Each structure stands twice: as C-alpha cells, then as structure tokens.
Amino acid sequence: MASKTVIITNETGMHTRPANEFVKEVKSFNSEVTLSANGKEVKAKSLLKILSLGIKKGTEVTVTATGDDAKQAVEKLAEVLANLKD
C-alpha cells in the first residue's frame, strides 16, 4: 500500500472536467485506488463518487493505492492532483 497527500491549488477545485481526467489516469493502473477528502473516502474510478467529495481549492486530498503498481500509481496521481487544470 502507498499513499500521498496533496493540497488542491486549482482555483475551481475538482469539478467534472479535471475529475474526469483524473479518473482516466486512475484506470491506467492495476492497483485499487481510493481518494480521501473532507472526512470521506471513495473509490477513485468513479467520477460521481469523486465529485461527491466536494473538493475545492485548498482541500487536502489523500490518494491511496493497493496493488502491484501502487507506488507508481500514487506518485502519478498525486502529481495529477497537484497540477489540476480547468
């Protein structure tokens, strides 16, 4: 298992467009990935569940992965979160 926490810097947070790009990245890994924010944890392959977290600018988000490529998944996905674009 691997995990990493980042703070969202995108002015509009994680709305549909950036969340959809994040889900695409998640699906490129074999590991089971979860996203935690605002006291909730969801499976990161679900766009609707990610949107339900209400991630805004300044939100602390933790990406966690379990599986054979967990470390690589966490590093890449944390980078995606840190560099979200509208």
DAURNOR-V613455 format. One record per pair of residues at least 12 apart in sequence whose C-alpha atoms are under 6 Angstrom apart, sorted by the first residue. I is the first residue (numbers start at 0). J is the second residue. Records with the same first field share a line. If there is no record, write none. Layout:
I = J + J
This chain:
0 = 64 + 65
1 = 63 + 64 + 69 + 70
2 = 62 + 63
3 = 61 + 62
4 = 60 + 61
5 = 59 + 60
6 = 57 + 58 + 59
7 = 56 + 57 + 58 + 81
8 = 56
9 = 56 + 83
10 = 56
12 = 54 + 55 + 56
13 = 54
22 = 44
30 = 64 + 65 + 66 + 68 + 69
31 = 64 + 65
32 = 63 + 64
33 = 62 + 63
34 = 61 + 62
35 = 60 + 61
36 = 60
